[in-house]
């Protein structure tokens, strides 16, 4: 299952990570976010040990979404070596997420 990250832990868990990191920006009231949630958990399980997967609630953590100019949710952001590699906004298929991770994070 994907773990949760907050404004307070984002720098240490995501930016300073020694592994690629996929972050799901979401909110509990967002239907597409709730639909994507189980997919994100599956991805976290399948890529365990290769990619860290976190969720951040944009209603409870305002600084991080502002820092990365998140304007719509769900938004997935892929980080590697402290930088942003890719961003996907909206509902997306599991295969598209896996393809992104295989091509960008694990390359």
TIRO-207490 format. One record per residue: residue in three letters; x, y, z of N, C-alpha, C in turn; residue number from 1. Coordinates in Angstrom, 2 decimals, always signed. Layout:
REM TIRO-207490
res ALA	neast X	nnorth Y	nup Z	caeast X	canorth Y	caup Z	ceast X	cnorth Y	cup Z	n NUM
...
This chain:
REM TIRO-207490
res UNK	neast +0.82	nnorth -1.20	nup +0.00	caeast +0.00	canorth +0.00	caup +0.00	ceast +0.87	cnorth +1.26	cup +0.00	n 1
res UNK	neast +0.38	nnorth +2.26	nup -0.65	caeast +1.09	canorth +3.53	caup -0.67	ceast +1.04	cnorth +4.15	cup +0.73	n 2
res UNK	neast +2.14	nnorth +4.76	nup +1.11	caeast +2.21	canorth +5.44	caup +2.40	ceast +1.83	cnorth +6.91	cup +2.20	n 3
res UNK	neast +1.58	nnorth +7.59	nup +3.32	caeast +1.22	canorth +9.00	caup +3.24	ceast +2.43	cnorth +9.86	cup +3.57	n 4
res UNK	neast +2.51	nnorth +10.98	nup +2.86	caeast +3.55	canorth +11.97	caup +3.08	ceast +2.85	cnorth +13.28	cup +3.40	n 5
res UNK	neast +3.52	nnorth +14.16	nup +4.14	caeast +2.95	canorth +15.44	caup +4.52	ceast +3.91	cnorth +16.55	cup +4.10	n 6
res UNK	neast +3.46	nnorth +17.80	nup +4.29	caeast +4.35	canorth +18.93	caup +4.04	ceast +5.63	cnorth +18.79	cup +4.85	n 7
res UNK	neast +5.49	nnorth +18.33	nup +6.09	caeast +6.64	canorth +18.22	caup +7.00	ceast +7.62	cnorth +17.12	cup +6.61	n 8
res UNK	neast +7.12	nnorth +16.06	nup +5.97	caeast +7.99	canorth +14.92	caup +5.65	ceast +8.38	cnorth +14.84	cup +4.18	n 9
res UNK	neast +7.81	nnorth +15.72	nup +3.34	caeast +8.01	canorth +15.64	caup +1.90	ceast +9.48	cnorth +15.73	cup +1.50	n 10
res UNK	neast +10.18	nnorth +16.68	nup +2.06	caeast +11.59	canorth +16.88	caup +1.69	ceast +12.42	cnorth +15.62	cup +1.95	n 11
res UNK	neast +12.28	nnorth +15.07	nup +3.15	caeast +13.07	canorth +13.89	caup +3.52	ceast +12.65	cnorth +12.63	cup +2.76	n 12
res UNK	neast +11.34	nnorth +12.42	nup +2.62	caeast +10.86	canorth +11.17	caup +2.02	ceast +10.86	cnorth +11.18	cup +0.49	n 13
res UNK	neast +10.68	nnorth +12.35	nup -0.11	caeast +10.56	canorth +12.41	caup -1.57	ceast +11.81	cnorth +13.03	cup -2.20	n 14
res UNK	neast +12.12	nnorth +14.26	nup -1.86	caeast +13.21	canorth +14.98	caup -2.51	ceast +14.56	cnorth +14.32	cup -2.22	n 15
res UNK	neast +14.77	nnorth +13.88	nup -0.99	caeast +16.06	canorth +13.29	caup -0.61	ceast +16.10	cnorth +11.77	cup -0.76	n 16
res UNK	neast +15.09	nnorth +11.20	nup -1.37	caeast +15.02	canorth +9.75	caup -1.52	ceast +16.14	cnorth +9.23	cup -2.43	n 17
res UNK	neast +16.68	nnorth +8.08	nup -2.08	caeast +17.70	canorth +7.44	caup -2.91	ceast +17.07	cnorth +6.58	cup -4.00	n 18
res UNK	neast +15.76	nnorth +6.56	nup -4.05	caeast +15.01	canorth +5.79	caup -5.03	ceast +14.04	cnorth +6.72	cup -5.76	n 19
res UNK	neast +13.59	nnorth +6.37	nup -6.97	caeast +12.54	canorth +7.15	caup -7.61	ceast +11.28	cnorth +7.13	cup -6.73	n 20
res UNK	neast +10.50	nnorth +8.21	nup -6.81	caeast +9.31	canorth +8.34	caup -5.98	ceast +8.13	cnorth +8.80	cup -6.83	n 21
res UNK	neast +7.01	nnorth +8.10	nup -6.70	caeast +5.75	canorth +8.50	caup -7.33	ceast +4.86	cnorth +9.07	cup -6.24	n 22
res UNK	neast +4.37	nnorth +10.30	nup -6.44	caeast +3.51	canorth +10.95	caup -5.45	ceast +2.13	cnorth +11.19	cup -6.07	n 23
res UNK	neast +1.10	nnorth +10.76	nup -5.35	caeast -0.29	canorth +10.96	caup -5.74	ceast -0.85	cnorth +12.12	cup -4.92	n 24
res UNK	neast -1.13	nnorth +13.25	nup -5.58	caeast -1.78	canorth +14.39	caup -4.94	ceast -3.29	cnorth +14.15	cup -5.05	n 25
res UNK	neast -3.99	nnorth +14.08	nup -3.91	caeast -5.39	canorth +13.67	caup -3.90	ceast -6.15	cnorth +14.38	cup -2.77	n 26
res UNK	neast -7.46	nnorth +14.17	nup -2.75	caeast -8.32	canorth +14.63	caup -1.66	ceast -9.46	cnorth +13.62	cup -1.50	n 27
res UNK	neast -9.95	nnorth +13.45	nup -0.27	caeast -11.00	canorth +12.45	caup -0.03	ceast -12.32	cnorth +12.72	cup -0.75	n 28
res UNK	neast -12.62	nnorth +13.97	nup -1.06	caeast -13.88	canorth +14.31	caup -1.72	ceast -13.83	cnorth +14.13	cup -3.24	n 29
res UNK	neast -12.65	nnorth +13.86	nup -3.78	caeast -12.43	canorth +13.77	caup -5.23	ceast -12.73	cnorth +12.36	cup -5.73	n 30
res UNK	neast -13.81	nnorth +12.22	nup -6.52	caeast -14.20	canorth +10.91	caup -7.06	ceast -13.11	cnorth +10.23	cup -7.87	n 31
res UNK	neast -12.52	nnorth +10.92	nup -8.85	caeast -11.44	canorth +10.30	caup -9.62	ceast -10.24	cnorth +9.90	cup -8.74	n 32
res UNK	neast -9.99	nnorth +10.67	nup -7.69	caeast -8.90	canorth +10.33	caup -6.75	ceast -9.20	cnorth +9.02	cup -6.04	n 33
res UNK	neast -10.44	nnorth +8.88	nup -5.59	caeast -10.83	canorth +7.65	caup -4.90	ceast -10.78	cnorth +6.46	cup -5.85	n 34
res UNK	neast -11.13	nnorth +6.66	nup -7.10	caeast -11.06	canorth +5.58	caup -8.09	ceast -9.61	cnorth +5.18	cup -8.37	n 35
res UNK	neast -8.72	nnorth +6.14	nup -8.35	caeast -7.31	canorth +5.88	caup -8.63	ceast -6.59	cnorth +5.27	cup -7.43	n 36
res UNK	neast -7.10	nnorth +5.48	nup -6.24	caeast -6.46	canorth +5.02	caup -5.01	ceast -6.05	cnorth +3.56	cup -5.01	n 37
res UNK	neast -6.96	nnorth +2.62	nup -5.32	caeast -6.57	canorth +1.21	caup -5.35	ceast -5.49	cnorth +0.89	cup -6.39	n 38
res UNK	neast -5.51	nnorth +1.61	nup -7.50	caeast -4.49	canorth +1.43	caup -8.53	ceast -3.13	cnorth +1.85	cup -7.99	n 39
res UNK	neast -3.09	nnorth +2.96	nup -7.29	caeast -1.84	canorth +3.46	caup -6.70	ceast -1.32	cnorth +2.45	cup -5.69	n 40
res UNK	neast -2.22	nnorth +1.86	nup -4.91	caeast -1.80	canorth +0.84	caup -3.93	ceast -1.23	cnorth -0.39	cup -4.63	n 41
res UNK	neast -1.83	nnorth -0.80	nup -5.75	caeast -1.30	canorth -1.94	caup -6.51	ceast +0.08	cnorth -1.62	cup -7.07	n 42
res UNK	neast +0.25	nnorth -0.42	nup -7.60	caeast +1.54	canorth +0.00	caup -8.13	ceast +2.59	cnorth -0.01	cup -7.01	n 43
res UNK	neast +2.22	nnorth +0.47	nup -5.83	caeast +3.15	canorth +0.49	caup -4.69	ceast +3.62	cnorth -0.92	cup -4.36	n 44
res UNK	neast +2.70	nnorth -1.87	nup -4.39	caeast +3.04	canorth -3.26	caup -4.08	ceast +3.93	cnorth -3.86	cup -5.18	n 45
res UNK	neast +3.56	nnorth -3.63	nup -6.43	caeast +4.30	canorth -4.23	caup -7.55	ceast +5.70	cnorth -3.64	cup -7.73	n 46
res UNK	neast +5.89	nnorth -2.38	nup -7.35	caeast +7.19	canorth -1.73	caup -7.54	ceast +7.95	cnorth -1.60	cup -6.23	n 47
res UNK	neast +7.52	nnorth -2.33	nup -5.20	caeast +8.19	canorth -2.28	caup -3.90	ceast +9.67	cnorth -2.63	cup -4.07	n 48
res UNK	neast +10.52	nnorth -1.82	nup -3.46	caeast +11.97	canorth -2.03	caup -3.57	ceast +12.59	cnorth -1.35	cup -4.78	n 49
res UNK	neast +11.74	nnorth -0.84	nup -5.70	caeast +12.26	canorth -0.17	caup -6.90	ceast +11.82	cnorth +1.29	cup -6.97	n 50
res UNK	neast +10.57	nnorth +1.54	nup -6.54	caeast +10.00	canorth +2.89	caup -6.57	ceast +9.21	cnorth +3.07	cup -5.27	n 51
res UNK	neast +9.42	nnorth +4.19	nup -4.61	caeast +8.60	canorth +4.50	caup -3.43	ceast +7.33	cnorth +5.20	cup -3.92	n 52
res UNK	neast +6.21	nnorth +4.88	nup -3.30	caeast +4.93	canorth +5.46	caup -3.70	ceast +4.27	cnorth +6.10	cup -2.47	n 53
res UNK	neast +3.94	nnorth +7.39	nup -2.61	caeast +3.31	canorth +8.13	caup -1.53	ceast +2.05	cnorth +8.83	cup -2.02	n 54
res UNK	neast +1.14	nnorth +9.08	nup -1.07	caeast -0.05	canorth +9.89	caup -1.32	ceast +0.04	cnorth +11.11	cup -0.43	n 55
res UNK	neast -0.37	nnorth +12.27	nup -0.95	caeast -0.44	canorth +13.48	caup -0.14	ceast -1.82	cnorth +14.11	cup -0.30	n 56
res UNK	neast -2.47	nnorth +14.31	nup +0.83	caeast -3.81	canorth +14.90	caup +0.87	ceast -3.65	cnorth +16.41	cup +0.71	n 57
res UNK	neast -4.17	nnorth +16.95	nup -0.39	caeast -3.98	canorth +18.38	caup -0.69	ceast -4.80	cnorth +19.28	cup +0.22	n 58
res UNK	neast -5.83	nnorth +18.75	nup +0.88	caeast -6.61	canorth +19.56	caup +1.81	ceast -5.89	cnorth +19.73	cup +3.15	n 59
res UNK	neast -5.11	nnorth +18.75	nup +3.53	caeast -4.41	canorth +18.79	caup +4.81	ceast -2.98	cnorth +19.32	cup +4.69	n 60
res UNK	neast -2.46	nnorth +19.35	nup +3.49	caeast -1.09	canorth +19.79	caup +3.23	ceast -1.12	cnorth +20.81	cup +2.09	n 61
res UNK	neast -1.07	nnorth +22.08	nup +2.43	caeast -1.23	canorth +23.13	caup +1.42	ceast +0.07	cnorth +23.58	cup +0.78	n 62
res UNK	neast +1.18	nnorth +23.48	nup +1.50	caeast +2.45	canorth +24.02	caup +1.00	ceast +3.01	cnorth +23.22	cup -0.17	n 63
res UNK	neast +2.98	nnorth +21.90	nup -0.08	caeast +3.58	canorth +21.09	caup -1.14	ceast +2.83	cnorth +21.21	cup -2.47	n 64
res UNK	neast +1.50	nnorth +21.10	nup -2.50	caeast +0.82	canorth +21.32	caup -3.78	ceast +1.09	cnorth +22.72	cup -4.36	n 65
res UNK	neast +1.18	nnorth +23.73	nup -3.50	caeast +1.49	canorth +25.08	caup -3.98	ceast +2.90	cnorth +25.13	cup -4.56	n 66
res UNK	neast +3.83	nnorth +24.47	nup -3.89	caeast +5.24	canorth +24.44	caup -4.34	ceast +5.36	cnorth +23.89	cup -5.75	n 67
res UNK	neast +4.55	nnorth +22.88	nup -6.07	caeast +4.62	canorth +22.24	caup -7.38	ceast +3.49	cnorth +22.66	cup -8.32	n 68
res UNK	neast +2.79	nnorth +23.73	nup -7.96	caeast +1.73	canorth +24.31	caup -8.79	ceast +0.66	cnorth +23.29	cup -9.18	n 69
res UNK	neast +0.24	nnorth +22.49	nup -8.22	caeast -0.83	canorth +21.52	caup -8.48	ceast -2.15	cnorth +22.27	cup -8.58	n 70
res UNK	neast -2.77	nnorth +22.21	nup -9.74	caeast -4.01	canorth +22.95	caup -10.00	ceast -5.24	cnorth +22.05	cup -10.09	n 71
res UNK	neast -5.01	nnorth +20.76	nup -10.30	caeast -6.11	canorth +19.81	caup -10.44	ceast -5.68	cnorth +18.48	cup -9.82	n 72
res UNK	neast -6.66	nnorth +17.74	nup -9.35	caeast -6.37	canorth +16.42	caup -8.78	ceast -7.29	cnorth +15.40	cup -9.41	n 73
res UNK	neast -6.90	nnorth +14.15	nup -9.48	caeast -5.62	canorth +13.64	caup -9.03	ceast -4.49	cnorth +14.07	cup -9.96	n 74
res UNK	neast -3.34	nnorth +14.29	nup -9.36	caeast -2.11	canorth +14.54	caup -10.11	ceast -1.05	cnorth +13.59	cup -9.58	n 75
res UNK	neast -0.38	nnorth +12.92	nup -10.49	caeast +0.74	canorth +12.05	caup -10.14	ceast +2.02	cnorth +12.76	cup -10.57	n 76
res UNK	neast +3.00	nnorth +12.79	nup -9.68	caeast +4.30	canorth +13.35	caup -10.03	ceast +5.37	cnorth +12.33	cup -9.74	n 77
res UNK	neast +6.28	nnorth +12.19	nup -10.68	caeast +7.40	canorth +11.26	caup -10.54	ceast +8.67	cnorth +12.06	cup -10.26	n 78
res UNK	neast +9.35	nnorth +11.70	nup -9.18	caeast +10.58	canorth +12.36	caup -8.76	ceast +11.74	cnorth +11.38	cup -8.82	n 79
res UNK	neast +12.91	nnorth +11.89	nup -9.19	caeast +14.12	canorth +11.07	caup -9.18	ceast +15.30	cnorth +12.00	cup -8.95	n 80
res UNK	neast +16.18	nnorth +11.61	nup -8.04	caeast +17.36	canorth +12.41	caup -7.70	ceast +16.99	cnorth +13.84	cup -7.30	n 81
res UNK	neast +15.85	nnorth +13.99	nup -6.61	caeast +15.44	canorth +15.29	caup -6.11	ceast +14.71	cnorth +16.17	cup -7.09	n 82
res UNK	neast +14.58	nnorth +15.73	nup -8.33	caeast +13.91	canorth +16.54	caup -9.34	ceast +12.66	cnorth +15.88	cup -9.88	n 83
res UNK	neast +11.85	nnorth +16.66	nup -10.56	caeast +10.61	canorth +16.17	caup -11.16	ceast +10.91	cnorth +15.61	cup -12.55	n 84
res UNK	neast +10.46	nnorth +14.38	nup -12.80	caeast +10.64	canorth +13.77	caup -14.12	ceast +9.39	cnorth +13.90	cup -14.99	n 85
res UNK	neast +8.23	nnorth +13.74	nup -14.36	caeast +6.99	canorth +13.68	caup -15.14	ceast +5.81	cnorth +14.03	cup -14.25	n 86
res UNK	neast +4.74	nnorth +14.53	nup -14.88	caeast +3.51	canorth +14.83	caup -14.17	ceast +2.33	cnorth +14.39	cup -15.02	n 87
res UNK	neast +1.37	nnorth +13.72	nup -14.39	caeast +0.16	canorth +13.29	caup -15.07	ceast -1.02	cnorth +13.78	cup -14.26	n 88
res UNK	neast -1.96	nnorth +14.46	nup -14.90	caeast -3.14	canorth +14.96	caup -14.20	ceast -4.37	cnorth +14.23	cup -14.72	n 89
res UNK	neast -5.25	nnorth +13.85	nup -13.77	caeast -6.49	canorth +13.17	caup -14.12	ceast -6.37	cnorth +11.68	cup -13.93	n 90
res UNK	neast -7.50	nnorth +11.02	nup -14.11	caeast -7.52	canorth +9.56	caup -14.00	ceast -6.68	cnorth +8.94	cup -15.10	n 91
res UNK	neast -5.93	nnorth +7.92	nup -14.76	caeast -5.06	canorth +7.29	caup -15.74	ceast -5.06	cnorth +5.78	cup -15.48	n 92
res UNK	neast -4.88	nnorth +5.02	nup -16.52	caeast -4.88	canorth +3.56	caup -16.41	ceast -3.61	cnorth +3.07	cup -15.72	n 93
res UNK	neast -3.74	nnorth +1.95	nup -15.05	caeast -2.59	canorth +1.34	caup -14.38	ceast -1.46	cnorth +1.06	cup -15.36	n 94
res UNK	neast -1.80	nnorth +0.63	nup -16.56	caeast -0.77	canorth +0.33	caup -17.56	ceast +0.04	cnorth +1.58	cup -17.92	n 95
res UNK	neast -0.62	nnorth +2.74	nup -17.95	caeast +0.08	canorth +3.99	caup -18.27	ceast +1.04	cnorth +4.37	cup -17.15	n 96
res UNK	neast +0.63	nnorth +4.13	nup -15.91	caeast +1.51	canorth +4.43	caup -14.77	ceast +2.72	cnorth +3.49	cup -14.78	n 97
res UNK	neast +2.46	nnorth +2.21	nup -15.01	caeast +3.54	canorth +1.23	caup -15.07	ceast +4.51	cnorth +1.55	cup -16.20	n 98
res UNK	neast +3.99	nnorth +1.95	nup -17.35	caeast +4.84	canorth +2.31	caup -18.49	ceast +5.71	cnorth +3.52	cup -18.14	n 99
res UNK	neast +5.12	nnorth +4.51	nup -17.48	caeast +5.87	canorth +5.68	caup -17.06	ceast +7.01	cnorth +5.29	cup -16.12	n 100
res UNK	neast +6.70	nnorth +4.46	nup -15.14	caeast +7.72	canorth +4.05	caup -14.17	ceast +8.82	cnorth +3.24	cup -14.85	n 101
res UNK	neast +8.44	nnorth +2.35	nup -15.74	caeast +9.44	canorth +1.52	caup -16.42	ceast +10.36	cnorth +2.36	cup -17.31	n 102
res UNK	neast +9.79	nnorth +3.35	nup -18.00	caeast +10.57	canorth +4.15	caup -18.95	ceast +11.36	cnorth +5.27	cup -18.28	n 103
res UNK	neast +10.80	nnorth +5.89	nup -17.27	caeast +11.44	canorth +7.07	caup -16.67	ceast +12.13	cnorth +6.78	cup -15.35	n 104
res UNK	neast +11.46	nnorth +6.08	nup -14.45	caeast +12.01	canorth +5.88	caup -13.10	ceast +13.08	cnorth +4.82	cup -13.07	n 105
res UNK	neast +12.89	nnorth +3.76	nup -13.84	caeast +13.80	canorth +2.63	caup -13.76	ceast +14.83	cnorth +2.62	cup -14.88	n 106
res UNK	neast +14.80	nnorth +3.64	nup -15.72	caeast +15.74	canorth +3.71	caup -16.85	ceast +17.13	cnorth +4.07	cup -16.38	n 107
